[in-house]
Amino acid sequence: MDKEIIKAEANRWYLQNQSLYKKLAKKIQDIISEVIKDSNIDIHSIYSREKSLESFIKKIENGKYDNPAKQVTDLAGIRVIAYVGMMLIKYTN
């Protein structure tokens, strides 16, 4: 299939589905936050995000995806920023 057709179809698909990945990331953030809180672990912060449309398009433009909707796997992400040093030792012992 032509790269421009793949890109156009992927763009359309992601615009239709991006909000689902935003909700997924937020839900996972909430679950992880609850587990951290229940475990009495002190963290600096936790963030969630869905991949931006611009980032999605940039990723598929390299040409190695013939079905981006099924092949791109990093559409939602979570980042937990934890303390290091003595705080880390406290939670691993």
DAURHU-V550179 format. One record per helix or strand of 3 or more residues. SS is the DSSP state (H for helix, E for strand). FROM is the first residue (numbers start at 1). LEN is the number of residues. Records with the same first field share a line. If there is no record, write none. Layout:
# DAURHU-V550179
SS = FROM-LEN / FROM-LEN
This chain:
# DAURHU-V550179
H = 3-36 / 53-8 / 68-4 / 86-7
E = 43-8 / 76-7
